Amino acid sequence: MSWMTSKEIIKRLESAGETSPLAVFRKNPAGRQYEGLYDVVFANTVVARQRIAKGLNLVGVYSRPYQFSEEPTPTERA
């Protein structure tokens, strides 16, 4: 997990390709130390997929060219 500002997220998205989308979550409401920050993780991990499925505090899943993806694209398909 990485706590980032919206400007940092945009910079990070520049390197996020279709096979490495990022999931962005709002801060934990109880954590004031994270005010103005978002939790940014690679969307293709097992834990991230579980969080995305729950939808709790999910802002969206993004990849270059900055499009919302309903489901992250796996890096390799069997």
PDB file with SEQRES, HELIX, SHEET and CRYST1 records, atoms N, CA, C and O in Angstrom:
SEQRES   1 A   78  MET SER TRP MET THR SER LYS GLU ILE ILE LYS ARG LEU          
SEQRES   2 A   78  GLU SER ALA GLY GLU THR SER PRO LEU ALA VAL PHE ARG          
SEQRES   3 A   78  LYS ASN PRO ALA GLY ARG GLN TYR GLU GLY LEU TYR ASP          
SEQRES   4 A   78  VAL VAL PHE ALA ASN THR VAL VAL ALA ARG GLN ARG ILE          
SEQRES   5 A   78  ALA LYS GLY LEU ASN LEU VAL GLY VAL TYR SER ARG PRO          
SEQRES   6 A   78  TYR GLN PHE SER GLU GLU PRO THR PRO THR GLU ARG ALA          
HELIX    1 AA1 SER A    6  LEU A   13  1                                   8    
HELIX    2 AA2 ARG A   32  TYR A   34  5                                   3    
HELIX    3 AA3 VAL A   46  LYS A   54  1                                   9    
SHEET    1 AA1 4 SER A   2  MET A   4  0                                        
SHEET    2 AA1 4 TYR A  38  PHE A  42 -1                                        
SHEET    3 AA1 4 LEU A  22  ARG A  26 -1                                        
SHEET    4 AA1 4 LEU A  58  SER A  63 -1                                        
CRYST1    1.000    1.000    1.000  90.00  90.00  90.00 P 1           1          
ATOM      1  N   MET A   1       0.837  -1.164   0.000  1.00  0.00           N  
ATOM      2  CA  MET A   1       0.000   0.000   0.000  1.00  0.00           C  
ATOM      3  C   MET A   1       0.880   1.224   0.000  1.00  0.00           C  
ATOM      4  O   MET A   1       1.931   1.245   0.640  1.00  0.00           O  
ATOM      5  N   SER A   2       0.450   2.245  -0.719  1.00  0.00           N  
ATOM      6  CA  SER A   2       1.145   3.516  -0.760  1.00  0.00           C  
ATOM      7  C   SER A   2       0.128   4.627  -0.546  1.00  0.00           C  
ATOM      8  O   SER A   2      -0.892   4.677  -1.235  1.00  0.00           O  
ATOM      9  N   TRP A   3       0.389   5.495   0.377  1.00  0.00           N  
ATOM     10  CA  TRP A   3      -0.487   6.637   0.606  1.00  0.00           C  
ATOM     11  C   TRP A   3       0.036   7.783  -0.235  1.00  0.00           C  
ATOM     12  O   TRP A   3       1.188   8.189  -0.079  1.00  0.00           O  
ATOM     13  N   MET A   4      -0.807   8.321  -1.142  1.00  0.00           N  
ATOM     14  CA  MET A   4      -0.381   9.338  -2.089  1.00  0.00           C  
ATOM     15  C   MET A   4      -1.413  10.447  -2.198  1.00  0.00           C  
ATOM     16  O   MET A   4      -2.599  10.256  -1.926  1.00  0.00           O  
ATOM     17  N   THR A   5      -0.925  11.614  -2.606  1.00  0.00           N  
ATOM     18  CA  THR A   5      -1.823  12.713  -2.940  1.00  0.00           C  
ATOM     19  C   THR A   5      -2.333  12.490  -4.357  1.00  0.00           C  
ATOM     20  O   THR A   5      -1.816  11.638  -5.078  1.00  0.00           O  
ATOM     21  N   SER A   6      -3.335  13.244  -4.754  1.00  0.00           N  
ATOM     22  CA  SER A   6      -3.870  13.088  -6.110  1.00  0.00           C  
ATOM     23  C   SER A   6      -2.810  13.427  -7.162  1.00  0.00           C  
ATOM     24  O   SER A   6      -2.785  12.798  -8.220  1.00  0.00           O  
ATOM     25  N   LYS A   7      -1.938  14.402  -6.900  1.00  0.00           N  
ATOM     26  CA  LYS A   7      -0.878  14.742  -7.857  1.00  0.00           C  
ATOM     27  C   LYS A   7       0.113  13.587  -7.999  1.00  0.00           C  
ATOM     28  O   LYS A   7       0.572  13.298  -9.104  1.00  0.00           O  
ATOM     29  N   GLU A   8       0.443  12.931  -6.900  1.00  0.00           N  
ATOM     30  CA  GLU A   8       1.362  11.791  -6.945  1.00  0.00           C  
ATOM     31  C   GLU A   8       0.736  10.618  -7.696  1.00  0.00           C  
ATOM     32  O   GLU A   8       1.428   9.878  -8.396  1.00  0.00           O  
ATOM     33  N   ILE A   9      -0.578  10.455  -7.544  1.00  0.00           N  
ATOM     34  CA  ILE A   9      -1.281   9.371  -8.238  1.00  0.00           C  
ATOM     35  C   ILE A   9      -1.196   9.578  -9.744  1.00  0.00           C  
ATOM     36  O   ILE A   9      -0.955   8.629 -10.490  1.00  0.00           O  
ATOM     37  N   ILE A  10      -1.392  10.803 -10.190  1.00  0.00           N  
ATOM     38  CA  ILE A  10      -1.331  11.094 -11.623  1.00  0.00           C  
ATOM     39  C   ILE A  10       0.059  10.768 -12.164  1.00  0.00           C  
ATOM     40  O   ILE A  10       0.181  10.203 -13.250  1.00  0.00           O  
ATOM     41  N   LYS A  11       1.104  11.117 -11.418  1.00  0.00           N  
ATOM     42  CA  LYS A  11       2.463  10.781 -11.852  1.00  0.00           C  
ATOM     43  C   LYS A  11       2.651   9.264 -11.919  1.00  0.00           C  
ATOM     44  O   LYS A  11       3.261   8.744 -12.853  1.00  0.00           O  
ATOM     45  N   ARG A  12       2.125   8.569 -10.924  1.00  0.00           N  
ATOM     46  CA  ARG A  12       2.256   7.109 -10.882  1.00  0.00           C  
ATOM     47  C   ARG A  12       1.521   6.453 -12.038  1.00  0.00           C  
ATOM     48  O   ARG A  12       1.973   5.437 -12.567  1.00  0.00           O  
ATOM     49  N   LEU A  13       0.385   7.029 -12.436  1.00  0.00           N  
ATOM     50  CA  LEU A  13      -0.406   6.481 -13.535  1.00  0.00           C  
ATOM     51  C   LEU A  13       0.336   6.557 -14.865  1.00  0.00           C  
ATOM     52  O   LEU A  13       0.044   5.790 -15.782  1.00  0.00           O  
ATOM     53  N   GLU A  14       1.284   7.467 -14.973  1.00  0.00           N  
ATOM     54  CA  GLU A  14       2.046   7.577 -16.213  1.00  0.00           C  
ATOM     55  C   GLU A  14       2.811   6.286 -16.512  1.00  0.00           C  
ATOM     56  O   GLU A  14       3.106   5.991 -17.670  1.00  0.00           O  
ATOM     57  N   SER A  15       3.127   5.525 -15.475  1.00  0.00           N  
ATOM     58  CA  SER A  15       3.854   4.274 -15.688  1.00  0.00           C  
ATOM     59  C   SER A  15       2.951   3.047 -15.567  1.00  0.00           C  
ATOM     60  O   SER A  15       3.432   1.918 -15.663  1.00  0.00           O  
ATOM     61  N   ALA A  16       1.664   3.251 -15.360  1.00  0.00           N  
ATOM     62  CA  ALA A  16       0.728   2.133 -15.224  1.00  0.00           C  
ATOM     63  C   ALA A  16       0.178   1.746 -16.584  1.00  0.00           C  
ATOM     64  O   ALA A  16      -0.621   2.481 -17.164  1.00  0.00           O  
ATOM     65  N   GLY A  17       0.596   0.610 -17.092  1.00  0.00           N  
ATOM     66  CA  GLY A  17       0.106   0.141 -18.379  1.00  0.00           C  
ATOM     67  C   GLY A  17      -1.167  -0.661 -18.216  1.00  0.00           C  
ATOM     68  O   GLY A  17      -1.682  -0.815 -17.108  1.00  0.00           O  
ATOM     69  N   GLU A  18      -1.670  -1.170 -19.324  1.00  0.00           N  
ATOM     70  CA  GLU A  18      -2.894  -1.965 -19.293  1.00  0.00           C  
ATOM     71  C   GLU A  18      -2.736  -3.220 -18.452  1.00  0.00           C  
ATOM     72  O   GLU A  18      -3.708  -3.701 -17.869  1.00  0.00           O  
ATOM     73  N   THR A  19      -1.522  -3.757 -18.382  1.00  0.00           N  
ATOM     74  CA  THR A  19      -1.309  -4.985 -17.617  1.00  0.00           C  
ATOM     75  C   THR A  19      -0.933  -4.717 -16.168  1.00  0.00           C  
ATOM     76  O   THR A  19      -0.750  -5.656 -15.393  1.00  0.00           O  
ATOM     77  N   SER A  20      -0.815  -3.447 -15.790  1.00  0.00           N  
ATOM     78  CA  SER A  20      -0.498  -3.127 -14.390  1.00  0.00           C  
ATOM     79  C   SER A  20      -1.368  -1.976 -13.897  1.00  0.00           C  
ATOM     80  O   SER A  20      -0.848  -0.921 -13.533  1.00  0.00           O  
ATOM     81  N   PRO A  21      -2.686  -2.166 -13.880  1.00  0.00           N  
ATOM     82  CA  PRO A  21      -3.582  -1.099 -13.428  1.00  0.00           C  
ATOM     83  C   PRO A  21      -3.411  -0.837 -11.934  1.00  0.00           C  
ATOM     84  O   PRO A  21      -2.948  -1.693 -11.180  1.00  0.00           O  
ATOM     85  N   LEU A  22      -3.797   0.363 -11.533  1.00  0.00           N  
ATOM     86  CA  LEU A  22      -3.735   0.755 -10.134  1.00  0.00           C  
ATOM     87  C   LEU A  22      -5.140   0.883  -9.576  1.00  0.00           C  
ATOM     88  O   LEU A  22      -6.030   1.418 -10.237  1.00  0.00           O  
ATOM     89  N   ALA A  23      -5.339   0.395  -8.370  1.00  0.00           N  
ATOM     90  CA  ALA A  23      -6.598   0.574  -7.659  1.00  0.00           C  
ATOM     91  C   ALA A  23      -6.405   1.707  -6.663  1.00  0.00           C  
ATOM     92  O   ALA A  23      -5.420   1.737  -5.925  1.00  0.00           O  
ATOM     93  N   VAL A  24      -7.349   2.638  -6.648  1.00  0.00           N  
ATOM     94  CA  VAL A  24      -7.276   3.795  -5.768  1.00  0.00           C  
ATOM     95  C   VAL A  24      -8.440   3.729  -4.777  1.00  0.00           C  
ATOM     96  O   VAL A  24      -9.601   3.593  -5.165  1.00  0.00           O  
ATOM     97  N   PHE A  25      -8.103   3.827  -3.499  1.00  0.00           N  
ATOM     98  CA  PHE A  25      -9.099   3.782  -2.430  1.00  0.00           C  
ATOM     99  C   PHE A  25      -9.032   5.066  -1.613  1.00  0.00           C  
ATOM    100  O   PHE A  25      -7.957   5.636  -1.425  1.00  0.00           O  
ATOM    101  N   ARG A  26     -10.192   5.520  -1.126  1.00  0.00           N  
ATOM    102  CA  ARG A  26     -10.216   6.662  -0.211  1.00  0.00           C  
ATOM    103  C   ARG A  26      -9.560   6.263   1.090  1.00  0.00           C  
ATOM    104  O   ARG A  26      -9.448   5.081   1.413  1.00  0.00           O  
ATOM    105  N   LYS A  27      -9.132   7.258   1.824  1.00  0.00           N  
ATOM    106  CA  LYS A  27      -8.484   7.010   3.115  1.00  0.00           C  
ATOM    107  C   LYS A  27      -9.438   6.333   4.083  1.00  0.00           C  
ATOM    108  O   LYS A  27     -10.658   6.403   3.936  1.00  0.00           O  
ATOM    109  N   ASN A  28      -8.861   5.686   5.060  1.00  0.00           N  
ATOM    110  CA  ASN A  28      -9.646   5.103   6.137  1.00  0.00           C  
ATOM    111  C   ASN A  28     -10.273   6.254   6.923  1.00  0.00           C  
ATOM    112  O   ASN A  28      -9.543   7.107   7.427  1.00  0.00           O  
ATOM    113  N   PRO A  29     -11.597   6.307   7.044  1.00  0.00           N  
ATOM    114  CA  PRO A  29     -12.245   7.422   7.738  1.00  0.00           C  
ATOM    115  C   PRO A  29     -11.736   7.643   9.163  1.00  0.00           C  
ATOM    116  O   PRO A  29     -11.790   8.765   9.668  1.00  0.00           O  
ATOM    117  N   ALA A  30     -11.250   6.603   9.806  1.00  0.00           N  
ATOM    118  CA  ALA A  30     -10.789   6.738  11.188  1.00  0.00           C  
ATOM    119  C   ALA A  30      -9.354   7.271  11.276  1.00  0.00           C  
ATOM    120  O   ALA A  30      -8.898   7.630  12.362  1.00  0.00           O  
ATOM    121  N   GLY A  31      -8.640   7.325  10.148  1.00  0.00           N  
ATOM    122  CA  GLY A  31      -7.232   7.685  10.183  1.00  0.00           C  
ATOM    123  C   GLY A  31      -6.963   9.119   9.782  1.00  0.00           C  
ATOM    124  O   GLY A  31      -6.714   9.387   8.606  1.00  0.00           O  
ATOM    125  N   ARG A  32      -7.005  10.041  10.714  1.00  0.00           N  
ATOM    126  CA  ARG A  32      -6.789  11.455  10.407  1.00  0.00           C  
ATOM    127  C   ARG A  32      -5.391  11.722   9.883  1.00  0.00           C  
ATOM    128  O   ARG A  32      -5.184  12.706   9.172  1.00  0.00           O  
ATOM    129  N   GLN A  33      -4.423  10.875  10.212  1.00  0.00           N  
ATOM    130  CA  GLN A  33      -3.059  11.098   9.744  1.00  0.00           C  
ATOM    131  C   GLN A  33      -2.951  10.946   8.232  1.00  0.00           C  
ATOM    132  O   GLN A  33      -1.941  11.338   7.647  1.00  0.00           O  
ATOM    133  N   TYR A  34      -3.961  10.390   7.595  1.00  0.00           N  
ATOM    134  CA  TYR A  34      -3.952  10.197   6.156  1.00  0.00           C  
ATOM    135  C   TYR A  34      -4.835  11.210   5.437  1.00  0.00           C  
ATOM    136  O   TYR A  34      -5.224  10.975   4.293  1.00  0.00           O  
ATOM    137  N   GLU A  35      -5.157  12.317   6.072  1.00  0.00           N  
ATOM    138  CA  GLU A  35      -6.017  13.353   5.493  1.00  0.00           C  
ATOM    139  C   GLU A  35      -5.443  13.824   4.152  1.00  0.00           C  
ATOM    140  O   GLU A  35      -4.274  14.201   4.073  1.00  0.00           O  
ATOM    141  N   GLY A  36      -6.260  13.800   3.109  1.00  0.00           N  
ATOM    142  CA  GLY A  36      -5.840  14.247   1.787  1.00  0.00           C  
ATOM    143  C   GLY A  36      -5.059  13.221   0.988  1.00  0.00           C  
ATOM    144  O   GLY A  36      -4.586  13.515  -0.109  1.00  0.00           O  
ATOM    145  N   LEU A  37      -4.920  12.029   1.527  1.00  0.00           N  
ATOM    146  CA  LEU A  37      -4.173  10.983   0.839  1.00  0.00           C  
ATOM    147  C   LEU A  37      -5.100   9.858   0.410  1.00  0.00           C  
ATOM    148  O   LEU A  37      -6.181   9.670   0.968  1.00  0.00           O  
ATOM    149  N   TYR A  38      -4.649   9.113  -0.597  1.00  0.00           N  
ATOM    150  CA  TYR A  38      -5.383   7.951  -1.090  1.00  0.00           C  
ATOM    151  C   TYR A  38      -4.485   6.733  -1.011  1.00  0.00           C  
ATOM    152  O   TYR A  38      -3.264   6.838  -1.122  1.00  0.00           O  
ATOM    153  N   ASP A  39      -5.099   5.575  -0.818  1.00  0.00           N  
ATOM    154  CA  ASP A  39      -4.376   4.310  -0.791  1.00  0.00           C  
ATOM    155  C   ASP A  39      -4.304   3.798  -2.225  1.00  0.00           C  
ATOM    156  O   ASP A  39      -5.336   3.546  -2.847  1.00  0.00           O  
ATOM    157  N   VAL A  40      -3.090   3.643  -2.752  1.00  0.00           N  
ATOM    158  CA  VAL A  40      -2.887   3.226  -4.136  1.00  0.00           C  
ATOM    159  C   VAL A  40      -2.134   1.899  -4.141  1.00  0.00           C  
ATOM    160  O   VAL A  40      -1.056   1.784  -3.558  1.00  0.00           O  
ATOM    161  N   VAL A  41      -2.716   0.896  -4.808  1.00  0.00           N  
ATOM    162  CA  VAL A  41      -2.104  -0.432  -4.871  1.00  0.00           C  
ATOM    163  C   VAL A  41      -2.222  -0.967  -6.293  1.00  0.00           C  
ATOM    164  O   VAL A  41      -3.070  -0.517  -7.063  1.00  0.00           O  
ATOM    165  N   PHE A  42      -1.356  -1.944  -6.643  1.00  0.00           N  
ATOM    166  CA  PHE A  42      -1.518  -2.619  -7.923  1.00  0.00           C  
ATOM    167  C   PHE A  42      -2.812  -3.424  -7.868  1.00  0.00           C  
ATOM    168  O   PHE A  42      -3.048  -4.164  -6.913  1.00  0.00           O  
ATOM    169  N   ALA A  43      -3.638  -3.282  -8.880  1.00  0.00           N  
ATOM    170  CA  ALA A  43      -4.976  -3.885  -8.869  1.00  0.00           C  
ATOM    171  C   ALA A  43      -4.981  -5.375  -9.148  1.00  0.00           C  
ATOM    172  O   ALA A  43      -5.994  -6.033  -8.913  1.00  0.00           O  
ATOM    173  N   ASN A  44      -3.887  -5.926  -9.640  1.00  0.00           N  
ATOM    174  CA  ASN A  44      -3.872  -7.342 -10.014  1.00  0.00           C  
ATOM    175  C   ASN A  44      -3.488  -8.284  -8.885  1.00  0.00           C  
ATOM    176  O   ASN A  44      -3.382  -9.489  -9.114  1.00  0.00           O  
ATOM    177  N   THR A  45      -3.278  -7.786  -7.689  1.00  0.00           N  
ATOM    178  CA  THR A  45      -2.918  -8.677  -6.587  1.00  0.00           C  
ATOM    179  C   THR A  45      -4.181  -9.317  -6.002  1.00  0.00           C  
ATOM    180  O   THR A  45      -5.285  -8.802  -6.175  1.00  0.00           O  
ATOM    181  N   VAL A  46      -4.007 -10.421  -5.324  1.00  0.00           N  
ATOM    182  CA  VAL A  46      -5.146 -11.124  -4.723  1.00  0.00           C  
ATOM    183  C   VAL A  46      -5.855 -10.226  -3.716  1.00  0.00           C  
ATOM    184  O   VAL A  46      -7.082 -10.124  -3.731  1.00  0.00           O  
ATOM    185  N   VAL A  47      -5.097  -9.582  -2.851  1.00  0.00           N  
ATOM    186  CA  VAL A  47      -5.695  -8.727  -1.821  1.00  0.00           C  
ATOM    187  C   VAL A  47      -6.428  -7.547  -2.456  1.00  0.00           C  
ATOM    188  O   VAL A  47      -7.529  -7.196  -2.032  1.00  0.00           O  
ATOM    189  N   ALA A  48      -5.818  -6.937  -3.470  1.00  0.00           N  
ATOM    190  CA  ALA A  48      -6.464  -5.804  -4.141  1.00  0.00           C  
ATOM    191  C   ALA A  48      -7.764  -6.233  -4.805  1.00  0.00           C  
ATOM    192  O   ALA A  48      -8.766  -5.522  -4.731  1.00  0.00           O  
ATOM    193  N   ARG A  49      -7.749  -7.393  -5.452  1.00  0.00           N  
ATOM    194  CA  ARG A  49      -8.977  -7.891  -6.090  1.00  0.00           C  
ATOM    195  C   ARG A  49     -10.088  -8.126  -5.068  1.00  0.00           C  
ATOM    196  O   ARG A  49     -11.259  -7.870  -5.350  1.00  0.00           O  
ATOM    197  N   GLN A  50      -9.723  -8.611  -3.887  1.00  0.00           N  
ATOM    198  CA  GLN A  50     -10.715  -8.810  -2.824  1.00  0.00           C  
ATOM    199  C   GLN A  50     -11.284  -7.472  -2.378  1.00  0.00           C  
ATOM    200  O   GLN A  50     -12.492  -7.340  -2.181  1.00  0.00           O  
ATOM    201  N   ARG A  51     -10.413  -6.478  -2.219  1.00  0.00           N  
ATOM    202  CA  ARG A  51     -10.870  -5.141  -1.820  1.00  0.00           C  
ATOM    203  C   ARG A  51     -11.753  -4.520  -2.899  1.00  0.00           C  
ATOM    204  O   ARG A  51     -12.760  -3.883  -2.590  1.00  0.00           O  
ATOM    205  N   ILE A  52     -11.376  -4.704  -4.161  1.00  0.00           N  
ATOM    206  CA  ILE A  52     -12.168  -4.172  -5.272  1.00  0.00           C  
ATOM    207  C   ILE A  52     -13.549  -4.828  -5.293  1.00  0.00           C  
ATOM    208  O   ILE A  52     -14.559  -4.154  -5.497  1.00  0.00           O  
ATOM    209  N   ALA A  53     -13.586  -6.141  -5.082  1.00  0.00           N  
ATOM    210  CA  ALA A  53     -14.865  -6.862  -5.076  1.00  0.00           C  
ATOM    211  C   ALA A  53     -15.788  -6.353  -3.980  1.00  0.00           C  
ATOM    212  O   ALA A  53     -17.000  -6.265  -4.177  1.00  0.00           O  
ATOM    213  N   LYS A  54     -15.218  -6.015  -2.822  1.00  0.00           N  
ATOM    214  CA  LYS A  54     -16.019  -5.477  -1.724  1.00  0.00           C  
ATOM    215  C   LYS A  54     -16.478  -4.056  -2.018  1.00  0.00           C  
ATOM    216  O   LYS A  54     -17.548  -3.641  -1.572  1.00  0.00           O  
ATOM    217  N   GLY A  55     -15.671  -3.309  -2.769  1.00  0.00           N  
ATOM    218  CA  GLY A  55     -16.040  -1.948  -3.145  1.00  0.00           C  
ATOM    219  C   GLY A  55     -15.924  -0.917  -2.045  1.00  0.00           C  
ATOM    220  O   GLY A  55     -16.310   0.235  -2.244  1.00  0.00           O  
ATOM    221  N   LEU A  56     -15.405  -1.296  -0.890  1.00  0.00           N  
ATOM    222  CA  LEU A  56     -15.317  -0.361   0.225  1.00  0.00           C  
ATOM    223  C   LEU A  56     -14.262   0.709  -0.048  1.00  0.00           C  
ATOM    224  O   LEU A  56     -13.092   0.395  -0.264  1.00  0.00           O  
ATOM    225  N   ASN A  57     -14.675   1.952  -0.037  1.00  0.00           N  
ATOM    226  CA  ASN A  57     -13.798   3.104  -0.243  1.00  0.00           C  
ATOM    227  C   ASN A  57     -13.103   3.106  -1.598  1.00  0.00           C  
ATOM    228  O   ASN A  57     -12.124   3.830  -1.781  1.00  0.00           O  
ATOM    229  N   LEU A  58     -13.584   2.314  -2.551  1.00  0.00           N  
ATOM    230  CA  LEU A  58     -12.971   2.248  -3.871  1.00  0.00           C  
ATOM    231  C   LEU A  58     -13.284   3.512  -4.662  1.00  0.00           C  
ATOM    232  O   LEU A  58     -14.448   3.874  -4.832  1.00  0.00           O  
ATOM    233  N   VAL A  59     -12.246   4.174  -5.140  1.00  0.00           N  
ATOM    234  CA  VAL A  59     -12.416   5.313  -6.046  1.00  0.00           C  
ATOM    235  C   VAL A  59     -12.494   4.792  -7.471  1.00  0.00           C  
ATOM    236  O   VAL A  59     -13.371   5.196  -8.236  1.00  0.00           O  
ATOM    237  N   GLY A  60     -11.570   3.887  -7.835  1.00  0.00           N  
ATOM    238  CA  GLY A  60     -11.591   3.311  -9.167  1.00  0.00           C  
ATOM    239  C   GLY A  60     -10.333   2.529  -9.454  1.00  0.00           C  
ATOM    240  O   GLY A  60      -9.381   2.533  -8.673  1.00  0.00           O  
ATOM    241  N   VAL A  61     -10.347   1.854 -10.597  1.00  0.00           N  
ATOM    242  CA  VAL A  61      -9.198   1.098 -11.078  1.00  0.00           C  
ATOM    243  C   VAL A  61      -8.775   1.766 -12.378  1.00  0.00           C  
ATOM    244  O   VAL A  61      -9.578   1.926 -13.298  1.00  0.00           O  
ATOM    245  N   TYR A  62      -7.491   2.158 -12.444  1.00  0.00           N  
ATOM    246  CA  TYR A  62      -7.027   2.966 -13.563  1.00  0.00           C  
ATOM    247  C   TYR A  62      -5.769   2.390 -14.189  1.00  0.00           C  
ATOM    248  O   TYR A  62      -4.933   1.788 -13.516  1.00  0.00           O  
ATOM    249  N   SER A  63      -5.658   2.590 -15.498  1.00  0.00           N  
ATOM    250  CA  SER A  63      -4.433   2.250 -16.216  1.00  0.00           C  
ATOM    251  C   SER A  63      -4.279   3.276 -17.333  1.00  0.00           C  
ATOM    252  O   SER A  63      -5.209   4.019 -17.650  1.00  0.00           O  
ATOM    253  N   ARG A  64      -3.115   3.300 -17.908  1.00  0.00           N  
ATOM    254  CA  ARG A  64      -2.910   4.211 -19.019  1.00  0.00           C  
ATOM    255  C   ARG A  64      -3.687   3.692 -20.195  1.00  0.00           C  
ATOM    256  O   ARG A  64      -3.582   2.490 -20.439  1.00  0.00           O  
ATOM    257  N   PRO A  65      -4.434   4.419 -20.934  1.00  0.00           N  
ATOM    258  CA  PRO A  65      -4.576   5.866 -20.970  1.00  0.00           C  
ATOM    259  C   PRO A  65      -5.639   6.413 -20.031  1.00  0.00           C  
ATOM    260  O   PRO A  65      -6.563   7.087 -20.485  1.00  0.00           O  
ATOM    261  N   TYR A  66      -5.537   6.148 -18.758  1.00  0.00           N  
ATOM    262  CA  TYR A  66      -6.384   6.723 -17.706  1.00  0.00           C  
ATOM    263  C   TYR A  66      -7.852   6.394 -17.883  1.00  0.00           C  
ATOM    264  O   TYR A  66      -8.710   7.270 -17.783  1.00  0.00           O  
ATOM    265  N   GLN A  67      -8.136   5.129 -18.148  1.00  0.00           N  
ATOM    266  CA  GLN A  67      -9.514   4.702 -18.301  1.00  0.00           C  
ATOM    267  C   GLN A  67      -9.912   3.853 -17.113  1.00  0.00           C  
ATOM    268  O   GLN A  67      -9.100   3.108 -16.565  1.00  0.00           O  
ATOM    269  N   PHE A  68     -11.173   3.972 -16.719  1.00  0.00           N  
ATOM    270  CA  PHE A  68     -11.703   3.144 -15.640  1.00  0.00           C  
ATOM    271  C   PHE A  68     -11.900   1.737 -16.160  1.00  0.00           C  
ATOM    272  O   PHE A  68     -12.367   1.532 -17.280  1.00  0.00           O  
ATOM    273  N   SER A  69     -11.543   0.777 -15.340  1.00  0.00           N  
ATOM    274  CA  SER A  69     -11.698  -0.620 -15.713  1.00  0.00           C  
ATOM    275  C   SER A  69     -12.564  -1.310 -14.672  1.00  0.00           C  
ATOM    276  O   SER A  69     -12.263  -1.250 -13.479  1.00  0.00           O  
ATOM    277  N   GLU A  70     -13.631  -1.962 -15.104  1.00  0.00           N  
ATOM    278  CA  GLU A  70     -14.503  -2.681 -14.169  1.00  0.00           C  
ATOM    279  C   GLU A  70     -13.750  -3.805 -13.467  1.00  0.00           C  
ATOM    280  O   GLU A  70     -13.940  -4.046 -12.275  1.00  0.00           O  
ATOM    281  N   GLU A  71     -12.901  -4.484 -14.216  1.00  0.00           N  
ATOM    282  CA  GLU A  71     -12.129  -5.586 -13.659  1.00  0.00           C  
ATOM    283  C   GLU A  71     -10.700  -5.458 -14.152  1.00  0.00           C  
ATOM    284  O   GLU A  71     -10.482  -5.318 -15.356  1.00  0.00           O  
ATOM    285  N   PRO A  72      -9.721  -5.501 -13.261  1.00  0.00           N  
ATOM    286  CA  PRO A  72      -8.330  -5.389 -13.684  1.00  0.00           C  
ATOM    287  C   PRO A  72      -7.958  -6.485 -14.671  1.00  0.00           C  
ATOM    288  O   PRO A  72      -8.409  -7.624 -14.554  1.00  0.00           O  
ATOM    289  N   THR A  73      -7.146  -6.132 -15.626  1.00  0.00           N  
ATOM    290  CA  THR A  73      -6.667  -7.095 -16.599  1.00  0.00           C  
ATOM    291  C   THR A  73      -5.544  -7.911 -15.988  1.00  0.00           C  
ATOM    292  O   THR A  73      -4.568  -7.328 -15.517  1.00  0.00           O  
ATOM    293  N   PRO A  74      -5.637  -9.245 -15.973  1.00  0.00           N  
ATOM    294  CA  PRO A  74      -4.548 -10.049 -15.428  1.00  0.00           C  
ATOM    295  C   PRO A  74      -3.286  -9.893 -16.263  1.00  0.00           C  
ATOM    296  O   PRO A  74      -3.361  -9.693 -17.476  1.00  0.00           O  
ATOM    297  N   THR A  75      -2.136  -9.982 -15.622  1.00  0.00           N  
ATOM    298  CA  THR A  75      -0.879  -9.815 -16.347  1.00  0.00           C  
ATOM    299  C   THR A  75      -0.633 -10.975 -17.292  1.00  0.00           C  
ATOM    300  O   THR A  75      -0.025 -10.795 -18.347  1.00  0.00           O  
ATOM    301  N   GLU A  76      -1.090 -12.150 -16.934  1.00  0.00           N  
ATOM    302  CA  GLU A  76      -0.973 -13.311 -17.816  1.00  0.00           C  
ATOM    303  C   GLU A  76      -2.278 -14.087 -17.775  1.00  0.00           C  
ATOM    304  O   GLU A  76      -2.854 -14.304 -16.709  1.00  0.00           O  
ATOM    305  N   ARG A  77      -2.726 -14.493 -18.921  1.00  0.00           N  
ATOM    306  CA  ARG A  77      -3.925 -15.334 -18.968  1.00  0.00           C  
ATOM    307  C   ARG A  77      -3.509 -16.767 -19.231  1.00  0.00           C  
ATOM    308  O   ARG A  77      -2.614 -17.030 -20.035  1.00  0.00           O  
ATOM    309  N   ALA A  78      -4.158 -17.679 -18.554  1.00  0.00           N  
ATOM    310  CA  ALA A  78      -3.815 -19.102 -18.709  1.00  0.00           C  
ATOM    311  C   ALA A  78      -4.397 -19.646 -19.981  1.00  0.00           C  
ATOM    312  O   ALA A  78      -4.217 -20.825 -20.287  1.00  0.00           O  
TER     313      ALA A  78                                                      
END                                                                             
